[in-house]
Amino acid sequence: MGTVVFADSWSDFFAEFGLALFAEFFEYSGGEIVDVNSRRNVVKFSLNRGTQKTVFFMKRFVRPHFKDMVFAWRSFGHWFSQARCEWENARFLLDNDIKTYSPVCYGQETRFGLESKSIIVTEQLQFQCLTDFIARNWSNLQAGQKEAVVRGVGCFVRRIHELQVSLPDLHIWHIFLRQRQAGHEYDFAVIDLHRMSRDVTDTRKRINNLGRLYHSLLDKYFDFGLKRLLIESYAGNDWPYDVGTLLACVRKQAAAISARRNPKAY
């Protein structure tokens, strides 16, 4: 027997579609699986109320690793499920004006006080995945437009780090953007938060985050000038150390990651 916690009035909404209990969510067979590995999967599905269609994503943690449970305990001081971690992290970012998906509910099933499986459901983010934007538009953008995107990403990541937040899964495909109505300016959002940690002041972890992001920038789209601009934009005018040294450290971290795996194509 599991439990489900809803935000706002979402309980009544989902009840109309026969989704109230944990098992009803976890065993839901509608929608399309858009991401899957041995421990979790992500389902995209929509529910129609009259003429209004609402699109959701449900992440199901099916085989939580004990090290992730320990990570949750260290982060929150409780044996939180992976879904509960993502729920808390999303709400924290939103409360601090960092855009991410809006969580509508999470559920969990425990055994002997430890997570057995869990789910989190979020509303579809009204932003475009940055890698989709790049694949479709990059070749048609002027140099200044590309630089505007890169500068925006750098400043966005700096804002996250200033909240003493670490994002060990900071790949470019976990960043989303939305163009503002006037000019070539963008708003950004970030997803995939279950391994996010707070109260992080260690500069090395910031560099690890940046190294992972740098690693995910394909040479096909990003020359060294754009990659350097990303780090310079992140540093801004008040980075307390030498920006060249920061860039060298980030590149070293990215090279270590690249030695183990190839970046994801987009």
Disulfide bonds with the S-S distance in Angstrom:
none
